[in-house]
Amino acid sequence: MGFWYFLLLGLGMILVVRGIASSAKQGGLILVGLVMVGVSIFMFQDGSADLVASWFDQITGQ
């Protein structure tokens, strides 16, 4: 699973850099990139998988 979190982190960083470097300062690109980086950093924390599993259990009512 770590591979996918690294991939998400890398893509998020690329989007943030491209959004900042663009002449139009594309805010949507920067926002999506920051969300991707935030999710990947959260998922790297210990116990995050258990937390997400409990959230899904609450949503589905199981």
C-alpha positions in Angstrom: 0.0 0.0 0.0 2.9 2.3 0.6 3.6 2.5 -3.1 0.2 4.0 -3.8 0.6 6.6 -1.0 4.0 7.6 -2.4 2.5 7.8 -5.9 -0.3 10.0 -4.5 2.2 12.2 -2.7 4.3 12.6 -5.8 1.4 13.4 -8.1 0.1 15.9 -5.5 3.5 17.6 -5.3 3.7 17.8 -9.1 0.2 19.4 -9.3 1.1 22.0 -6.7 4.3 22.9 -8.4 2.6 23.1 -11.8 -0.2 25.2 -10.4 2.2 27.6 -8.7 4.5 27.8 -11.8 1.7 28.4 -14.3 1.2 32.0 -15.4 -2.5 31.9 -14.5 -1.9 30.6 -11.0 -4.5 27.9 -11.3 -6.1 27.6 -7.9 -8.0 24.4 -8.6 -4.8 22.6 -9.5 -3.1 23.8 -6.3 -6.1 22.8 -4.2 -6.4 19.3 -5.7 -2.6 18.8 -5.2 -2.8 19.9 -1.6 -5.6 17.5 -0.9 -3.7 14.7 -2.5 -0.6 15.5 -0.4 -2.7 15.8 2.8 -4.4 12.4 2.2 -1.2 10.7 1.5 0.5 12.1 4.6 -2.5 11.1 6.7 -2.4 7.6 5.3 1.3 7.2 6.2 0.5 7.8 9.9 0.3 4.8 12.3 -3.3 3.6 12.8 -4.8 5.5 9.9 -6.0 2.4 8.1 -7.9 1.3 11.3 -9.4 4.8 11.5 -10.6 4.8 7.9 -12.0 1.3 8.4 -14.0 2.4 11.4 -15.3 5.5 9.4 -16.5 3.1 6.6 -18.1 0.9 9.2 -20.0 3.9 10.6 -21.1 5.0 7.1 -22.3 1.6 6.0 -24.0 0.9 9.4 -22.1 -2.3 10.1 
